[in-house]
């Protein structure tokens, strides 16, 4: 049975994407004005303040959910265009995003000319994943599922593998699975988002696409059941404490920090135990957004309808705010300017959401009004 409400279906995807953008903004405010409170990956549950831990934990959903939605959106794009056209679009847009990461995005993080450090982060990972998906969609759906599941479930088996500098596979392995700082002349390239697990995530997002051609109630039931299954898988594997991430530990004097240890998961690259709960919660949220409505959801839908415009805008606004604060108040946290309290991070994020909404709404409206402008599809 064909879903009689495709607009509601697509707006639920945009609403979830918009929620991800809001949480991402919070994390990037933290990454701009709270860098003096550095944390590891995974965070050390014995040392980090619980409120800071909760803030970091909240941001965990961003990349997994966004990249899974990218795969889902690719299926929806191809539903009326065919595999060849979809593959070509994925290839071109993936390459465009990779170029964007090393130019406009990279300059926002390090505005020095010539740049001294280049971070290959989430936009790079999305771009590479889209290029990989451009090839994978030519497989039968079962093949896409098999590849995606094998990567997500099995990539932690590769964790012990290290490739030393000088080896011809050092750079490819750093790009694929091992976070590394590569020195290329005077430029330091940091592979912040090793891409192999993300290829698995985008493949699985694409593979659930046919659910969105079904009746809405059936689709929601599938999302809820699979979300529950992913969360149950996480609880089971984490309790066993043998595979999928670094083992958790008991802090005898603090049950809270013991629980924090269980939730301290590896993001770079995302471990199996990082992906299971984040994708499970994402599935539940996607099902919920098909039912939820109201002014907040509609505003999230607007943000999710122009994610790249919002992404670039917020990066440059944050950079200008930081440079302005540094010029006015100077470096108050060693060599950097930073907020004294985590509450200030939350406050600034809330203010920026309000300020960035109107230009994002304008850009989303432009995309709707001008479908003839092909280049807008890349944003």
N, C-alpha and C positions, 0 to 999 in steps of 0.2 A: 504493500500500500504506500502511495506517495504522500509525503508530508504535506498537508494542506496549508501550512503556514511557514513558507521558506523565509519570510522576513524575520519572524520571531527566532527561527533557527540561527540565521546569520547574525542577528543582533546579540544573541547569547554569546556567540564567539567573540564579537567585538567587546561586549561588556566584560568578559573574563580577561581579554587582552588589556582592556582599560584598567582593570583592577591590578593587573601585573605591572602596568606602567606607574601606577600610584605607589605601589610598594617599592618598585625599582627606584623611583625618585627619592624616597626615604633613605634607601641604602646608599645612593650616590651623594646625598647631603652628608650622610655619615662619613662617606669616603672622602669628602672634600673638607669638612670642618671638624672631623674627629680622628684624623690620622695619627695624632699623637698617642691614641689609645689603640695601638696595633694589636691585631689578633692573628693567630696562626690558622692553618687549615689542616685538620679540623681545629676548632678552638680548644683551649685547655680549660676544661670544666672546673679544675681546681682553683683557677686564678681569676677568671673573668667574672665581672659583676653580673648577677642574674638578670637585671634589666637590660644590660648590654647584650647578654646572650639571647634574650627573647627578641630583641630588635634584629639581631643577625639571623636568628632562626626564622623569623617572619619573612625575610627576604629570600629564603631558600626556594620558595615556589617560583620565583621569577623566570629564570632561564629554562628549567624543564617544561613549565607550562607554556611559555611563549614559543619554544621550539617545537613542541608537540602540536600546538595550534598552527604553526607554520606548515607542518606536514598536512594537517587536516585541511587547511585553506588551499593547499596545492591540489588536493583531491577535488575539492569543490570547484576550483578554477578549471580543472581538466574535464569536469563532468560534461560540459557543453563544447569543449574545444578539441578533445582527443589527446592521445598520449604524445604524439609528435610535437604538437604546438605547446603542450604543457612542459615537455622536456626542454624545448628550446627556451621557453620563458624562465624556467628554473635555472638553466645554465647561465643565461644572460643576467638575471637578477642576482644570482649567487656571486658571479664575478664582479658585478657592480657593488655589492655589499663588501666584498673583500677589498676592493679599491677604496670604498668609503672609509673603511676601518683605518687604512694606512694613510689617509689624507685628512678629511674633515674631522673624523672622530679622534684620530691620533693627535691632531693639532689642539683639540679641545683639552685633552689630558696633559699635553706637554707643548705649550705654545712657543717654545724656543725654536729659532731658525739659525742653523739647521737643527733638526730635532736630535736630541741625545738619547732618548728612550722611546721605543715603540712597543705598545702593549697590543698583542693580538687577543682581543677580548671577545665579548659575546657577539658583536656584529660580524667579526671574522668567522666565528664558529657557525653562525647561522648561514653565512655565505658559503662556506665550504660544505656544510650539510646540504644546502640546496643544490650545489653542483653534484654531490654524490647522489641525491635523490633524483636528479635529472636522468641518471643512468638506471637507478633501481626501479623506477616506475615501469620500465619495459619488462620487468619480471612479472609472472603471475602474482596475484595478491598473496597467495600462500608463500611465495618466495620472498616477497617484501617482509611479511611477518616473520619468516624464519631468520632472515638477515638481521632485522631489528631486534628480535628477541635474543638471538645468539650474542649480539654485541652487548646489549644491556645486561643480560644475565651472566655473560662469561668474561667480560673485559677485565674484571678484577684478577683473573688468573694471570694476566700479563703484568701485574704490579711488580713482581720481583725482577722483571727484565730492565736492565739499565744498559745504555749504549754510551760509551765514553766519548768525550770530545776527540776529534780526529778520525773517528770511524765514519765511513761514508753514510751510515744510517743514523748518525747522531741527530742531525737536523730533522729528517723525516720523523724519527721517533719522538722528538720533542714536540713537533707539531701534532702528532697523533695521540700520544698517551702520557708523556712525561713532562710536567711543567718545568721549564728551563729558561735560563737567561742566556741568550746566544749573542756573542760578540761578533758583529759584522763591521769591520773597520772601527770607526769611532761611534757607531750606533749600537746600542744594546736593544735587542729584540727579545721581549718576554712573552713566552707562549703561555699566557695566562689561562686560556681555555683550550686545552688539548681536545681535538675534535672527534676522536673515535667514538666515545659514548654518545655524543650529540647526534652523530649519524644514525645510531640506533634509535634515538628518541624521535627524530624527524620521520624515520621510516615507520615507526609504530603509529605516530600521529596520522600519517598518510593512510595506513592500513585500516584505521577505524572510519575512514571517510564514508564507506557504504552505509554505515549506521545512519548517516545524515540524509539518506534518501528514503529512510523508513518512516513509519508513523511516529509522531513525537513521543507518545507514551512508551512505546517499545524502546526507542532510543534512550530515553531517560532511565528506564529500568536497566538497560545494559550498562550505562555509565555508572549508575549507583552500584550495581553488582561488581563490575570490574574495579571500581574504586575501592570497594570493601575488600576485594580479593588482594589488591596491591597492598593495602594497609595491613591485612592479616599476614601476608607474606613478609612484610617488614617486621612486624612484631615477632613472628616465629624465628626468622633468621637472626634478628638482633638478640633474642633471648638465648639462642644457641651460641652466639658470639664466636663463630668460627670462620665465617666467610662474608664478604661483601663490604667490609670496612675495617678500620682499626678497631681492636677490641675495646669495649667499654670497661670501666673499672668501678669498684665500690669505694666510696669515701665514708668510712665508718661513722664519723661524727656528723655527716650531713646527707640525709636522704635526698635533699634537693639537688646537691651536686652529683650524687650518684645518678639521678634521673637526667641531669644535664649531660653527664658523660654518655648516657645511652643515646641522646639526641645530638651529640657532637659528631657530625658526619662530614665526610670529605667531599668538597665541591670541585676541586681542581686536580684531575678530572672528576666528574661526578661519579661517586661509587654507586654500586647497585642499591645499597641501603639509603643513599641520598635520593635516588630516583624513585624508589618504590613509594614512599609516603608523599612526596611532592606531586607525582603524577596521579596518585590515588586521590589526594585532596583536590587536585585540578579536575579530575573526572566528576567528583561530587559537585564542585562549584559550577562546572559547565551544565550539569543537569539542573542545578538550582536556578541558574540564570535563565533557563527556559521558562521558568514559572514566575520568577521575581520581576517586578516592574516598579516604577516610581521614579521620582526625579533623580535620585542618586544613581540608579541603574542606567537611566537615560544619559546622564553625564559621563558615566564610565563608557558607555557605548560610543559616545563622541570621541573620547580619548583613544579608544581602541580602534577607531576608524582611521586614524592618522598616526600610527605609532612611530614611524620614522621621523615625521615632522616634529612630534613631541620629543623624541629622543635627542635629535640634534639641537633643538631649541633649549632643552633643559641643561644639556652639557655646557653650552656657551653662556647661559645665564649663570650657572654655578661658577664657571671660571671667572666671569666678570665680578661676581659678588665676592669671590675669594680674593681676587687681586685688589678690589676696593677695600676690603677689610684689612688686608695686609698693609696697604698704603696708609690707611687711617690709624690703625691701632698697632701695627708692627707685629713682629713674630713674638707671640706670648707663650708658645709651647715649644721651647727649643728653637729650631730653625723655621718653624711654621706658625701660622695663625690657626687657632682652634678654639672651639667652644669649651667652656669649663664643665658644662652639664649636658648630659644626654637629652634632657628635656628640650634644650634649645634646638637640637637636631630635629626632633619631632615638630616643634613649633615652626621652624623655617620650612620644613617640608609641607606642612599644612598651608602656609601662606603662599608658597610657590604653586601648589595645585590650583589655588584660586586665581592667581595671576596668569598662569600658563594656559588655563582653560580657554579663554576667548580666542587667542591666536590659533590654538589647536582646532577649535570649532570652525574657525574661518577656513583653515587649510582642509579640514575634512569636507566642508561644504564645497570648496573648490574642486576636490576630487569627484564629488557627485555631479557637480554642474558641468564639468568639462571632461567627459569620458574620451573626447577626441584628442586630448593631450596625453599621448601614450606614455611619455616620460613620468607622468604622475603615478603610474602603476608601480614604479620602482620605489615609491615612498609610501 
